[in-house]
Amino acid sequence: MTMDIDYADTQAYLRHFRDRDCDANIIDNTEGLFSLCWFYADLIDQLEQELEKKTVNIVRLKEITFGLGGMPDKSVDGNGDDTRSAAAMGTAVDAVDRTPNDPRPNKDKQNNTVKGHGRRGVDDYRGAQTVVCRHDDLKAGDTCPLCQQGQLVLKPPKVRLQFDGAIPLKAIRYELEQLSCSRCPFVTTALPPGDVDLSKKYTGKAKATLAYLHYGMGLPYYRLAKMQDMLGAPIAVSTQSELMASMMGPIHAVFNHLVSYGAQSHCIYQDDTSVRIQALRQENKDAGPARKGMYTSGFIAEGEHRVVLYFSGRAHAGENFDTIIAHRDADKGKVIRMADALSANSKHAAPALEAKCNSHAFRRFRSLLSTYPEAALFVMDLYGQVYDHDKYCKAQQFNDEERLDYHQRHSRPLMNQLKAWVDQMLCEGGAEPNSLLASECQYLSNHWTGLARFLEIPGAPLDNNVLEAALKYMIMYRKNSQTFKTVYSAEYGSRLISVIVTCMVNGIDAIDYLTQLQHHEAAVWCAPGAWAPWHYQQTLNQLAAGDGSSRQVLAA
């Protein structure tokens, strides 16, 4: 709710009754009511500003409403006795009684983060245009128009947001004035604004925005073309495709660096999904090649910075894994490879420490709830406790060694119990041979070493869920745009999505990043490491400094 009370209108209203010699008491009471309205309007504005903050709490709201001295202390009664609730005291006692070796994760500690109220604060809108609004007739230092005694002082501005519609790719029409001589062929044309280069019809930011919409958000070219046409700034589907191909130079350089950077990571997640490539589908019909499959392989390399990589073509995930590991330094040792138990994921030549996805095992038994409810609930309960322990490790921000030690003390007994149960089902006739239950138990037995890898190696993940979430970007693109036309378009599309998603998972503005890569293409090719998503802002600052740092960047 917003209350806007015009001071001039209220004064005109009161002056109207004074000029007519109305009862002075009535006029004074009316003026008092106006003052009360102004007080509550200011109070409401303050409350609105507090509610827009993420750290709002009831204590602060009471301070604004009643003042610092207006809140009774309810923790102590009139006799000086502590009247805090038993629940609060119980929480404190429970926290004290817990020992570091208690296998039950302390849920109070897990949930001790301050939660917001579901709304974003105004500071979250970094890209919002700022419009400063000032008073027409008042300024700081003027006499107060209400009491005519105090002076106006500047307060923090009241911030309000308003959202407006905008076209994805904005077209600007520049009309350059031309003057010609009436007697000779002389013609002169006015220059555009200093920061505008009209030799390029499509700016770097226009290409970056188009790449983000098409590859990052899965918006097909033809849908974007229809929207642009409706809004009066048409751009053909063929033009969009040509623009994407024209910006690929620095993208190739950065992608190659990301592959090399990701190869040095201690853990790599991998998985496959299907892809449609028209040229390969036609090849399957015409030539009948020995291998007809088409895959998009997704990888996440965990290190100081997270790298997301996609490859689309004939090669499956195991072969693409070999491509990445070929860039790994010899002194790095074996990498942890997290994948599901699909056979294509295991067909690789590069050495690795194999870890299997426990989430897949959990889901396989969850599918048995309707047929084998007791067995399914038993396995799900054990896995639930293991995941509780892993969630606790994340909440406590344990390092890899601390996490391994915690899982060995608390999760190993649970996994041992699960292994003993599986052996009983398979060896002692607990599960009927060839039944679904026996099949799922055999799955656990066959892949037990990989499933229990998180109990043996520091940093070994519990599941492959993080990559399955990242694969959704390629799946979204496949469902919206349906297909790539050629092998090359599949390659550069996968590389663009790799760069965009890597920016997203590292909290980096992908559109600005792609724009800067185009503006500094030569420098990107010379030193792609300096233009990695997590370094490019620092590189731009060095170039802007103009103190020789640019030469250092190019020589890096």
RODO-2510 file (C-alpha; in nm, 4 decimals, decimal comma):
residues 556
     n   res          X          Y          Z
     1     m     0,0000     0,0000     0,0000
     2     t     0,1311     0,3490    -0,0865
     3     m    -0,0062     0,6737     0,0575
     4     d     0,0802     0,9934    -0,1311
     5     i    -0,0466     1,3046     0,0562
     6     d     0,0044     1,6402    -0,1156
     7     y     0,1029     1,9021     0,1421
     8     a    -0,0061     2,1925    -0,0786
     9     d    -0,3565     2,0477    -0,1197
    10     t    -0,4036     2,0068     0,2557
    11     q    -0,2884     2,3618     0,3237
    12     a    -0,5231     2,4949     0,0566
    13     y    -0,8034     2,2956     0,2144
    14     l    -0,7364     2,4441     0,5623
    15     r    -0,6918     2,7973     0,4229
    16     h    -1,0287     2,7660     0,2535
    17     f    -1,2012     2,7167     0,5917
    18     r    -0,9917     2,9806     0,7713
    19     d    -1,0888     3,2422     0,5123
    20     r    -1,4521     3,1672     0,5906
    21     d    -1,4057     3,2134     0,9674
    22     c    -1,4951     2,8535     1,0499
    23     d    -1,4665     2,7216     1,4038
    24     a    -1,0960     2,7306     1,5033
    25     n    -1,1271     2,4074     1,7036
    26     i    -1,2567     2,2220     1,3996
    27     i    -0,9720     2,3579     1,1872
    28     d    -0,7122     2,2633     1,4519
    29     n    -0,8562     1,9132     1,4824
    30     t    -0,8530     1,8738     1,1042
    31     e    -0,4915     1,9866     1,0880
    32     g    -0,4093     1,7355     1,3616
    33     l    -0,5716     1,4578     1,1613
    34     f    -0,3619     1,5519     0,8594
    35     s    -0,0473     1,5409     1,0732
    36     l    -0,1481     1,1973     1,1986
    37     c    -0,1975     1,0812     0,8405
    38     w     0,1510     1,2043     0,7480
    39     f     0,2960     1,0181     1,0462
    40     y     0,1304     0,6911     0,9472
    41     a     0,2202     0,7400     0,5809
    42     d     0,5871     0,7722     0,6803
    43     l     0,5534     0,4691     0,9098
    44     i     0,4041     0,2607     0,6287
    45     d     0,6839     0,3666     0,3937
    46     q     0,9452     0,2595     0,6482
    47     l     0,7737    -0,0756     0,6998
    48     e     0,7571    -0,1314     0,3237
    49     q     1,1291    -0,0626     0,2908
    50     e     1,2078    -0,3074     0,5713
    51     l     0,9865    -0,5773     0,4211
    52     e     1,1787    -0,5518     0,0937
    53     k     1,5012    -0,6469     0,2725
    54     k     1,6020    -1,0132     0,2933
    55     t     1,7073    -0,9803     0,6587
    56     v     1,3772    -0,8439     0,7858
    57     n     1,2744    -0,9641     1,1324
    58     i     0,9947    -0,8954     1,3769
    59     v     1,2228    -0,7194     1,6253
    60     r     1,3172    -0,4557     1,3679
    61     l     0,9514    -0,4041     1,2724
    62     k     0,8621    -0,3515     1,6412
    63     e     1,1418    -0,0958     1,6751
    64     i     1,0049     0,1016     1,3803
    65     t     0,6470     0,0856     1,5076
    66     f     0,6927     0,1376     1,8817
    67     g     1,0431     0,2820     1,9114
    68     l     1,3450     0,1377     2,0866
    69     g     1,2003     0,1841     2,4335
    70     g     0,8476     0,0725     2,3577
    71     m     0,8942    -0,3064     2,3596
    72     p     0,8471    -0,4969     2,6871
    73     d     1,1022    -0,7678     2,7661
    74     k     0,8933    -1,0834     2,7710
    75     s     1,1826    -1,3073     2,8614
    76     v     1,1564    -1,1967     3,2259
    77     d     0,8286    -1,1724     3,4180
    78     g     0,7428    -0,9283     3,6917
    79     n     0,9134    -1,1391     3,9591
    80     g     1,2418    -1,1517     3,7682
    81     d     1,1874    -1,5176     3,6664
    82     d     1,3026    -1,6417     3,3281
    83     t     0,9917    -1,7289     3,1262
    84     r     1,1492    -1,8521     2,8038
    85     s     0,9629    -2,1382     2,6434
    86     a     1,0494    -2,4954     2,7248
    87     a     1,0922    -2,5606     2,3529
    88     a     1,3687    -2,3019     2,3313
    89     m     1,5376    -2,4416     2,6425
    90     g     1,5031    -2,7935     2,5048
    91     t     1,6774    -2,6909     2,1862
    92     a     1,9719    -2,5583     2,3836
    93     v     1,9918    -2,8726     2,5973
    94     d     1,9727    -3,0928     2,2902
    95     a     2,2554    -2,8969     2,1273
    96     v     2,4712    -2,9436     2,4360
    97     d     2,3917    -3,3133     2,4771
    98     r     2,4907    -3,3993     2,1188
    99     t     2,8424    -3,5281     2,0838
   100     p     3,0622    -3,5032     1,7745
   101     n     3,0283    -3,8785     1,7279
   102     d     2,6483    -3,8773     1,7327
   103     p     2,5519    -4,0474     1,4030
   104     r     2,2305    -3,8484     1,3782
   105     p     2,2792    -3,5229     1,1867
   106     n     2,1834    -3,2230     1,3985
   107     k     1,8918    -3,0807     1,1995
   108     d     1,8926    -2,7626     1,4065
   109     k     2,2449    -2,6919     1,2825
   110     q     2,1483    -2,7802     0,9267
   111     n     1,8634    -2,5295     0,9271
   112     n     2,0399    -2,2443     1,1039
   113     t     2,0627    -2,0311     0,7903
   114     v     1,8398    -1,7244     0,7871
   115     k     1,5638    -1,7728     0,5332
   116     g     1,4221    -1,4868     0,3328
   117     h     1,0588    -1,3984     0,2834
   118     g     1,0408    -1,5107    -0,0788
   119     r     1,0908    -1,1633    -0,2302
   120     r     1,4052    -1,0158    -0,3749
   121     g     1,5569    -0,7003    -0,2337
   122     v     1,6030    -0,3983    -0,4599
   123     d     1,9807    -0,4502    -0,4580
   124     d     1,9320    -0,7779    -0,6474
   125     y     1,8240    -0,5878    -0,9584
   126     r     2,1725    -0,4968    -1,0788
   127     g     2,0608    -0,4471    -1,4374
   128     a     1,7773    -0,2054    -1,3563
   129     q     1,7985     0,1423    -1,5065
   130     t     1,8196     0,4056    -1,2330
   131     v     1,6081     0,7200    -1,2615
   132     v     1,6728     0,9836    -0,9933
   133     c     1,3607     1,1795    -0,9019
   134     r     1,4004     1,5104    -0,7171
   135     h     1,1523     1,7557    -0,5682
   136     d     1,0525     2,0417    -0,7946
   137     d     1,0215     2,3084    -0,5233
   138     l     1,2078     2,1665    -0,2206
   139     k     1,5701     2,0844    -0,1480
   140     a     1,7864     1,9970     0,1532
   141     g     1,8308     2,2998     0,3807
   142     d     1,4912     2,4563     0,3073
   143     t     1,2513     2,5413     0,5894
   144     c     1,0005     2,2678     0,6727
   145     p     0,6704     2,3560     0,5007
   146     l     0,4723     2,1860     0,7789
   147     c     0,6071     2,3333     1,1035
   148     q     0,7927     2,6308     0,9509
   149     q     1,0658     2,5812     1,2130
   150     g     1,2969     2,2923     1,1222
   151     q     1,5115     2,2417     0,8176
   152     l     1,4775     1,9681     0,5584
   153     v     1,7577     1,7094     0,5629
   154     l     1,8370     1,4507     0,2997
   155     k     1,7248     1,0931     0,3782
   156     p     1,8059     0,7722     0,1909
   157     p     1,5899     0,7636    -0,1205
   158     k     1,2717     0,5614    -0,1321
   159     v     1,3271     0,2933    -0,3963
   160     r     1,0444     0,1593    -0,6097
   161     l     1,0728    -0,0830    -0,9000
   162     q     0,8637    -0,0885    -1,2142
   163     f     0,8898    -0,3528    -1,4849
   164     d     0,8264    -0,2708    -1,8469
   165     g     0,8224    -0,4794    -2,1622
   166     a     1,1148    -0,4668    -2,4041
   167     i     1,2044    -0,6207    -2,7365
   168     p     1,4733    -0,8963    -2,7226
   169     l     1,6782    -0,7417    -3,0050
   170     k     1,6216    -0,3673    -3,0195
   171     a     1,6632    -0,1944    -3,3560
   172     i     1,7747     0,1718    -3,3550
   173     r     1,7184     0,3821    -3,6632
   174     y     1,9837     0,6519    -3,7148
   175     e     1,8864     0,9268    -3,9585
   176     l     2,2112     1,0975    -4,0548
   177     e     2,1518     1,4465    -4,1897
   178     q     2,2974     1,5089    -4,5366
   179     l     2,3799     1,8446    -4,6878
   180     s     2,4700     1,9014    -5,0522
   181     c     2,5834     2,2000    -5,2493
   182     s     2,3366     2,3447    -5,4991
   183     r     2,6148     2,4191    -5,7490
   184     c     2,8761     2,1405    -5,7047
   185     p     2,8779     1,7660    -5,6232
   186     f     2,9754     1,8259    -5,2570
   187     v     2,7735     1,6143    -5,0100
   188     t     2,8364     1,5871    -4,6352
   189     t     2,6772     1,3427    -4,3922
   190     a     2,6430     1,3940    -4,0191
   191     l     2,8297     1,1546    -3,7930
   192     p     2,6531     0,9178    -3,5514
   193     p     2,7114     0,9439    -3,1757
   194     g     3,0742     0,8854    -3,0797
   195     d     3,0267     0,5386    -2,9304
   196     v     2,8231     0,4037    -3,2237
   197     d     2,9889     0,2049    -3,5043
   198     l     2,7418     0,1902    -3,7922
   199     s     2,9769    -0,0268    -3,9995
   200     k     2,8343    -0,3221    -3,8009
   201     k     2,4626    -0,3726    -3,8406
   202     y     2,4502    -0,6219    -3,5536
   203     t     2,6489    -0,5356    -3,2411
   204     g     2,8385    -0,7849    -3,0279
   205     k     2,5728    -0,7568    -2,7588
   206     a     2,2969    -0,8328    -3,0120
   207     k     2,4772    -1,1540    -3,1104
   208     a     2,5411    -1,2437    -2,7471
   209     t     2,1753    -1,1889    -2,6571
   210     l     2,0643    -1,4014    -2,9507
   211     a     2,3081    -1,6783    -2,8501
   212     y     2,1813    -1,6737    -2,4917
   213     l     1,8155    -1,6864    -2,5966
   214     h     1,8664    -1,9618    -2,8533
   215     y     2,1272    -2,1857    -2,6888
   216     g     2,0971    -2,0907    -2,3234
   217     m     1,7171    -2,0726    -2,3005
   218     g     1,6256    -2,3048    -2,5887
   219     l     1,4261    -2,0451    -2,7854
   220     p     1,4096    -2,1626    -3,1490
   221     y     1,5102    -1,9245    -3,4272
   222     y     1,1656    -1,9216    -3,5850
   223     r     0,9920    -1,8256    -3,2578
   224     l     1,2330    -1,5403    -3,2048
   225     a     1,1824    -1,4341    -3,5677
   226     k     0,8034    -1,4230    -3,5167
   227     m     0,8404    -1,2169    -3,1991
   228     q     1,0796    -0,9716    -3,3636
   229     d     0,8493    -0,9361    -3,6634
   230     m     0,5492    -0,8682    -3,4412
   231     l     0,7425    -0,5972    -3,2528
   232     g     0,8566    -0,4247    -3,5706
   233     a     1,2239    -0,5278    -3,5740
   234     p     1,2286    -0,8368    -3,8001
   235     i     1,5308    -1,0644    -3,8200
   236     a     1,5218    -1,3694    -4,0468
   237     v     1,5962    -1,7229    -3,9308
   238     s     1,8848    -1,7507    -4,1797
   239     t     2,0314    -1,4237    -4,0507
   240     q     2,0224    -1,5516    -3,6941
   241     s     2,2072    -1,8678    -3,7951
   242     e     2,4731    -1,6672    -3,9815
   243     l     2,5232    -1,4385    -3,6818
   244     m     2,5811    -1,7362    -3,4545
   245     a     2,8405    -1,8825    -3,6910
   246     s     3,0164    -1,5449    -3,7173
   247     m     3,0774    -1,5169    -3,3424
   248     m     3,2333    -1,8615    -3,2985
   249     g     3,6004    -1,7573    -3,3311
   250     p     3,6654    -1,6659    -2,9659
   251     i     3,4187    -1,9319    -2,8496
   252     h     3,6409    -2,2054    -2,9958
   253     a     3,9439    -2,0597    -2,8161
   254     v     3,7664    -2,0407    -2,4796
   255     f     3,6113    -2,3876    -2,5177
   256     n     3,9495    -2,5445    -2,5870
   257     h     4,0858    -2,3760    -2,2754
   258     l     3,7905    -2,5011    -2,0685
   259     v     3,8592    -2,8572    -2,1867
   260     s     4,2239    -2,8287    -2,0804
   261     y     4,1271    -2,6618    -1,7519
   262     g     3,8603    -2,9224    -1,6748
   263     a     4,1005    -3,2087    -1,7486
   264     q     4,3072    -3,1075    -1,4430
   265     s     4,0078    -3,1462    -1,2058
   266     h     4,0000    -3,4067    -0,9292
   267     c     3,6491    -3,5270    -1,0248
   268     i     3,4584    -3,5409    -1,3537
   269     y     3,0875    -3,6234    -1,3851
   270     q     2,9655    -3,7661    -1,7153
   271     d     2,6500    -3,8887    -1,8835
   272     d     2,4872    -3,9169    -2,2261
   273     t     2,1600    -3,8092    -2,3814
   274     s     2,0311    -3,8406    -2,7363
   275     v     2,0631    -3,5760    -3,0075
   276     r     1,9269    -3,5316    -3,3606
   277     i     2,1621    -3,4220    -3,6394
   278     q     2,0016    -3,4086    -3,9843
   279     a     2,3230    -3,4759    -4,1772
   280     l     2,3959    -3,7906    -3,9735
   281     r     2,0386    -3,9131    -4,0005
   282     q     2,0611    -3,8778    -4,3775
   283     e     2,3958    -4,0598    -4,3692
   284     n     2,2311    -4,3455    -4,1802
   285     k     1,9761    -4,3779    -4,4606
   286     d     2,2155    -4,3422    -4,7531
   287     a     2,5407    -4,5080    -4,6439
   288     g     2,4360    -4,7426    -4,3654
   289     p     2,7428    -4,6789    -4,1429
   290     a     2,8450    -4,9339    -3,8819
   291     r     2,7718    -4,6864    -3,6037
   292     k     2,4397    -4,5103    -3,6338
   293     g     2,3958    -4,3643    -3,2848
   294     m     2,4077    -3,9910    -3,2079
   295     y     2,4829    -3,8641    -2,8589
   296     t     2,5275    -3,5494    -2,6596
   297     s     2,7797    -3,6200    -2,3848
   298     g     2,7747    -3,3921    -2,0816
   299     f     3,0628    -3,3413    -1,8383
   300     i     3,1111    -3,1381    -1,5225
   301     a     3,4678    -3,0906    -1,4008
   302     e     3,4897    -3,0084    -1,0308
   303     g     3,7807    -2,7902    -0,9287
   304     e     3,8386    -2,4372    -0,8065
   305     h     3,5826    -2,3370    -1,0704
   306     r     3,3140    -2,5656    -1,2113
   307     v     3,3336    -2,6331    -1,5855
   308     v     3,0405    -2,7709    -1,7890
   309     l     3,1226    -2,9278    -2,1276
   310     y     2,9020    -3,0761    -2,4005
   311     f     2,9984    -3,2794    -2,7073
   312     s     2,7487    -3,3787    -2,9783
   313     g     2,8097    -3,6333    -3,2537
   314     r     2,8791    -4,0034    -3,3073
   315     a     3,1144    -4,0402    -3,0100
   316     h     2,9637    -4,1583    -2,6805
   317     a     3,0530    -4,0385    -2,3314
   318     g     3,3412    -4,2826    -2,2787
   319     e     3,5173    -4,1691    -2,5964
   320     n     3,4624    -3,8017    -2,5164
   321     f     3,6000    -3,8671    -2,1685
   322     d     3,9209    -3,9905    -2,3331
   323     t     3,9298    -3,6676    -2,5375
   324     i     3,9215    -3,4592    -2,2199
   325     i     4,1730    -3,6690    -2,0242
   326     a     4,4195    -3,6445    -2,3158
   327     h     4,4787    -3,2847    -2,1951
   328     r     4,5464    -3,3889    -1,8345
   329     d     4,8931    -3,3291    -1,6914
   330     a     5,0871    -3,6490    -1,6245
   331     d     5,1541    -3,5581    -1,2595
   332     k     4,7873    -3,5212    -1,1750
   333     g     4,7206    -3,8911    -1,1211
   334     k     4,3873    -4,0624    -1,1777
   335     v     4,0695    -3,8594    -1,1876
   336     i     3,7474    -3,9642    -1,0118
   337     r     3,4913    -4,0438    -1,2818
   338     m     3,1288    -4,0318    -1,1652
   339     a     2,8753    -4,1903    -1,4015
   340     d     2,5831    -4,4277    -1,4022
   341     a     2,6273    -4,7961    -1,4915
   342     l     2,5440    -4,7555    -1,8624
   343     s     2,7925    -4,9583    -2,0654
   344     a     2,8750    -4,6688    -2,3023
   345     n     2,9935    -4,4644    -2,0052
   346     s     3,2495    -4,7309    -1,9161
   347     k     3,4029    -4,7700    -2,2629
   348     h     3,7051    -4,5484    -2,2191
   349     a     4,0776    -4,6059    -2,2366
   350     a     4,1956    -4,3351    -1,9953
   351     p     4,2612    -4,4573    -1,6390
   352     a     4,0154    -4,3358    -1,3769
   353     l     3,8806    -4,4109    -1,0305
   354     e     3,5303    -4,5344    -1,1067
   355     a     3,2401    -4,4063    -0,8950
   356     k     2,8788    -4,5064    -0,9574
   357     c     2,5596    -4,3119    -0,8972
   358     n     2,3754    -4,4099    -0,5784
   359     s     2,0770    -4,2034    -0,6832
   360     h     2,0192    -4,4441    -0,9721
   361     a     2,0280    -4,7370    -0,7290
   362     f     1,7802    -4,5591    -0,5020
   363     r     1,5397    -4,4919    -0,7897
   364     r     1,5587    -4,8511    -0,9108
   365     f     1,4364    -4,9770    -0,5729
   366     r     1,1790    -4,7013    -0,5459
   367     s     1,0223    -4,8398    -0,8629
   368     l     0,9598    -5,1657    -0,6702
   369     l     0,7326    -5,0044    -0,4093
   370     s     0,4178    -5,1496    -0,5654
   371     t     0,5543    -5,5046    -0,6023
   372     y     0,8097    -5,5464    -0,3217
   373     p     0,7185    -5,2732    -0,0706
   374     e     0,9128    -5,4129     0,2276
   375     a     1,2386    -5,4581     0,0380
   376     a     1,2025    -5,1229    -0,1366
   377     l     1,1336    -4,9358     0,1887
   378     f     1,4278    -5,1072     0,3587
   379     v     1,6748    -4,9951     0,0902
   380     m     1,5210    -4,6486     0,0640
   381     d     1,5452    -4,5978     0,4405
   382     l     1,9153    -4,6901     0,4450
   383     y     1,9899    -4,4610     0,1526
   384     g     1,7853    -4,1869     0,3171
   385     q     2,0112    -4,1966     0,6215
   386     v     2,3235    -4,1917     0,4033
   387     y     2,1934    -3,8851     0,2194
   388     d     2,1118    -3,7190     0,5523
   389     h     2,4759    -3,7621     0,6496
   390     d     2,5933    -3,6161     0,3194
   391     k     2,3568    -3,3218     0,3587
   392     y     2,4984    -3,2631     0,7064
   393     c     2,8535    -3,2597     0,5663
   394     k     2,7538    -2,9947     0,3136
   395     a     2,5791    -2,7864     0,5779
   396     q     2,8894    -2,7963     0,7965
   397     q     3,1091    -2,7146     0,4926
   398     f     3,3412    -3,0069     0,5600
   399     n     3,6441    -3,0380     0,3356
   400     d     3,7006    -3,3628     0,1440
   401     e     3,9004    -3,5275     0,4222
   402     e     3,6506    -3,4340     0,6948
   403     r     3,3605    -3,5506     0,4780
   404     l     3,5323    -3,8858     0,4143
   405     d     3,5985    -3,9343     0,7850
   406     y     3,2363    -3,8518     0,8723
   407     h     3,0974    -4,0940     0,6117
   408     q     3,3339    -4,3696     0,7214
   409     r     3,2134    -4,3360     1,0810
   410     h     2,8427    -4,2924     1,0127
   411     s     2,7582    -4,4126     0,6586
   412     r     2,9824    -4,7189     0,6344
   413     p     2,7736    -4,9214     0,8878
   414     l     2,4631    -4,8427     0,6812
   415     m     2,6274    -4,9468     0,3547
   416     n     2,7634    -5,2627     0,5165
   417     q     2,4127    -5,3445     0,6326
   418     l     2,2848    -5,2916     0,2783
   419     k     2,5596    -5,5130     0,1313
   420     a     2,4845    -5,7930     0,3775
   421     w     2,1149    -5,7729     0,2898
   422     v     2,1907    -5,7881    -0,0841
   423     d     2,4132    -6,0948    -0,0365
   424     q     2,1383    -6,2609     0,1650
   425     m     1,8815    -6,1889    -0,1077
   426     l     2,1052    -6,3347    -0,3787
   427     c     2,2844    -6,6212    -0,2017
   428     e     2,0353    -6,7440     0,0541
   429     g     1,7229    -6,7466    -0,1561
   430     g     1,5764    -6,4251    -0,0185
   431     a     1,4794    -6,3151    -0,3676
   432     e     1,3297    -6,5405    -0,6312
   433     p     1,5722    -6,5900    -0,9233
   434     n     1,4888    -6,3875    -1,2358
   435     s     1,2503    -6,1654    -1,0391
   436     l     1,2650    -5,7861    -1,0478
   437     l     1,3904    -5,7822    -0,6892
   438     a     1,6727    -6,0215    -0,7744
   439     s     1,7623    -5,8089    -1,0764
   440     e     1,7919    -5,4927    -0,8693
   441     c     1,9909    -5,6711    -0,5984
   442     q     2,2252    -5,8026    -0,8682
   443     y     2,2674    -5,4439    -0,9921
   444     l     2,3856    -5,3378    -0,6456
   445     s     2,6176    -5,6354    -0,6185
   446     n     2,7734    -5,5863    -0,9632
   447     h     2,8498    -5,2174    -0,9066
   448     w     2,9134    -5,2185    -0,5324
   449     t     3,2745    -5,0991    -0,5555
   450     g     3,1704    -4,7889    -0,7493
   451     l     2,8647    -4,7256    -0,5341
   452     a     3,0755    -4,7318    -0,2154
   453     r     3,3557    -4,5179    -0,3615
   454     f     3,2527    -4,2205    -0,1476
   455     l     3,3616    -4,4261     0,1560
   456     e     3,7140    -4,4783     0,0182
   457     i     3,8331    -4,1651    -0,1657
   458     p     3,8245    -3,8017    -0,0491
   459     g     3,5967    -3,5949    -0,2705
   460     a     3,4197    -3,8897    -0,4349
   461     p     3,0582    -3,7819    -0,4929
   462     l     2,7534    -3,9765    -0,3834
   463     d     2,5593    -3,9459    -0,7082
   464     n     2,5497    -3,7961    -1,0561
   465     n     2,2515    -3,5679    -0,9984
   466     v     2,4451    -3,2465    -1,0615
   467     l     2,5252    -3,3512    -1,4182
   468     e     2,1768    -3,4830    -1,4876
   469     a     2,0502    -3,1351    -1,3984
   470     a     2,3070    -2,9765    -1,6334
   471     l     2,1992    -3,2083    -1,9182
   472     k     1,8543    -3,0479    -1,9006
   473     y     1,9905    -2,7537    -2,1018
   474     m     2,0728    -2,9799    -2,3954
   475     i     1,7445    -3,1669    -2,3535
   476     m     1,5544    -2,8359    -2,3498
   477     y     1,7312    -2,7313    -2,6695
   478     r     1,6508    -3,0671    -2,8332
   479     k     1,2826    -3,0470    -2,7404
   480     n     1,2442    -2,6890    -2,8636
   481     s     1,4675    -2,6696    -3,1698
   482     q     1,4345    -3,0418    -3,2492
   483     t     1,7565    -3,0883    -3,4451
   484     f     2,0964    -2,9630    -3,5598
   485     k     2,1339    -2,9391    -3,9373
   486     t     2,5011    -3,0323    -3,9790
   487     v     2,7796    -3,1886    -3,7753
   488     y     2,9503    -2,8495    -3,7522
   489     s     2,6358    -2,6727    -3,6266
   490     a     2,6049    -2,9448    -3,3610
   491     e     2,9675    -2,8849    -3,2625
   492     y     2,9519    -2,5075    -3,2317
   493     g     2,6058    -2,5226    -3,0733
   494     s     2,7372    -2,7603    -2,8065
   495     r     3,0379    -2,5362    -2,7497
   496     l     2,8237    -2,2263    -2,7130
   497     i     2,5968    -2,4003    -2,4644
   498     s     2,9078    -2,5190    -2,2759
   499     v     3,0349    -2,1621    -2,2380
   500     i     2,6920    -2,0240    -2,1464
   501     v     2,6144    -2,2902    -1,8843
   502     t     2,9659    -2,2620    -1,7379
   503     c     2,8988    -1,8914    -1,6906
   504     m     2,5625    -1,9651    -1,5294
   505     v     2,6928    -2,2185    -1,2759
   506     n     2,9703    -1,9768    -1,1762
   507     g     2,7352    -1,6802    -1,1323
   508     i     2,8703    -1,4859    -1,4320
   509     d     2,6726    -1,2673    -1,6736
   510     a     2,6842    -1,4812    -1,9888
   511     i     2,5617    -1,2050    -2,2222
   512     d     2,8274    -0,9579    -2,1092
   513     y     3,0915    -1,2312    -2,1262
   514     l     3,0036    -1,3285    -2,4849
   515     t     2,9966    -0,9606    -2,5800
   516     q     3,3449    -0,8961    -2,4432
   517     l     3,4854    -1,2046    -2,6167
   518     q     3,3765    -1,0604    -2,9515
   519     h     3,5196    -0,7170    -2,8741
   520     h     3,8605    -0,8683    -2,7872
   521     e     3,8781    -1,1662    -3,0229
   522     a     4,2490    -1,1292    -3,1061
   523     a     4,3439    -1,1077    -2,7367
   524     v     4,1281    -1,4135    -2,6596
   525     w     4,3160    -1,6231    -2,9129
   526     c     4,6514    -1,5031    -2,7765
   527     a     4,5728    -1,5778    -2,4109
   528     p     4,2449    -1,7728    -2,3675
   529     g     4,3225    -1,8426    -2,0008
   530     a     4,3110    -1,4720    -1,9228
   531     w     3,9623    -1,4618    -2,0783
   532     a     3,8135    -1,7550    -1,8884
   533     p     3,4721    -1,6653    -1,7392
   534     w     3,6179    -1,6181    -1,3904
   535     h     3,9122    -1,4054    -1,5131
   536     y     3,7723    -1,1840    -1,7876
   537     q     3,6644    -0,8958    -1,5625
   538     q     4,0133    -0,8754    -1,4147
   539     t     4,1579    -0,8807    -1,7670
   540     l     3,9269    -0,5997    -1,8772
   541     n     4,0381    -0,3927    -1,5768
   542     q     4,4022    -0,4488    -1,6695
   543     l     4,3378    -0,3428    -2,0274
   544     a     4,1517    -0,0334    -1,9106
   545     a     4,4392     0,0609    -1,6777
   546     g     4,6671     0,1199    -1,9753
   547     d     4,9821     0,0832    -1,7649
   548     g     5,1424    -0,2003    -1,9568
   549     s     4,9046    -0,4604    -1,8158
   550     s     4,7653    -0,5200    -2,1643
   551     r     5,1016    -0,6510    -2,2796
   552     q     5,1083    -0,8799    -1,9753
   553     v     4,7645    -1,0103    -2,0687
   554     l     4,8687    -1,0859    -2,4246
   555     a     5,1862    -1,2569    -2,3042
   556     a     5,0103    -1,4672    -2,0384
***
